[in-house]
Amino acid sequence: MIFSTTQKASQVMGGVDILSPTGLTILTIGILFTVGLPLTMILRGKKD
């Protein structure tokens, strides 16, 4: 499949400002899931 980009396709059509409260909330949740959850699973692990 061939993809081509144009001026309009490369513009961001929406989104959330990262420094807004909503953006910071999304960022925090993302960090918790990508770092905190695996770290918790490794540290607690399966107890034999």
Summary of the structure (lengths in Angstrom):
residues: 48
radius of gyration: 18.5
end to end distance: 49.8
largest distance: 57.9
contacts: 67
relative contact order: 0.08
helix: 58%
strand: 0%
